[in-house]
């Protein structure tokens, strides 16, 4: 692992606040890089994508624990504050000189392909490609991971859920790239057995 990545991980402390999401940012980074590589991104683009994926939730450092870790549904006011983490995270990263190029992907990683996401309601290719990749990687890891309010889902169900939202929530090109990566069994390091991953795309 490069000194650059080690330095970035030393700053990505948001996972430590919640035992249920420990390691989430690193897993999202791994997923995002696999998808980005499949999409043919160059080395510079992959580096920026990896930085953005690692820091995609850093804005949650500004969210109080009683909201971030709340085991029940959020109120409208709490949800509005939670939604602010993407914009807050981008502002935080813009102040860190060597990862500034990651800011747009962090700001827009909750935009949806159909335009119903936040913070700006961007749609389709208006959304930076890195943000579309991270949105997909973030969602897949969330579905696979056990949370305080629900258990993790099996790989087959997780991928089926992602595929069903292609074109609405997720970028079709990104989903196609993910399916190809999964079919080759390249995501076993995420803790899902290769047999389950490969079976999920059949």
Beta strands, then each sheet from edge to edge (+ up, - down):
end
